[in-house]
Amino acid sequence: MTYPLTRTPGPMIGRLSLARFCQIGGVHPEMVQRLVALGILDPERDAAGNLWFGRDQLLALARVQRLRAGLGVNYAALGLVIDLLDRVAALERELRVTTSRRTGGTSWT
């Protein structure tokens, strides 16, 4: 279960500019550009080279902020830790599906 630490915009908002993304996420643009360079955030670029962020990127930013604040994960290790957490989540989902099939589709929890 994840809990974003930032408010996310409503469903009507599409792409966010770098300035708006930073404002909502409460981070400096240089920090966001560093995370983009590390491949942790994945924005779109327009023809002029401007960065545009989707709503899912706010959740990724909140995850980075939690890992940095709660576990003290450095920037070099963030990508690895996030990949490992994603793999664990996928394995847990697969295990739930497999267990559900074996038990007849219902879980006791």
Buried (B, 14 or more C-beta within 10 A) or exposed (E): EEEBBEEBEEEEEEBBBBEBBBEBBEBEEEBBBBBBEEEBBEBEEEEEEEBBBBBEBBBBBBBBBBBEEEEEBEBEEBBEBBEEEEEEEEEEEEEEEEEEEEEEEEEEE
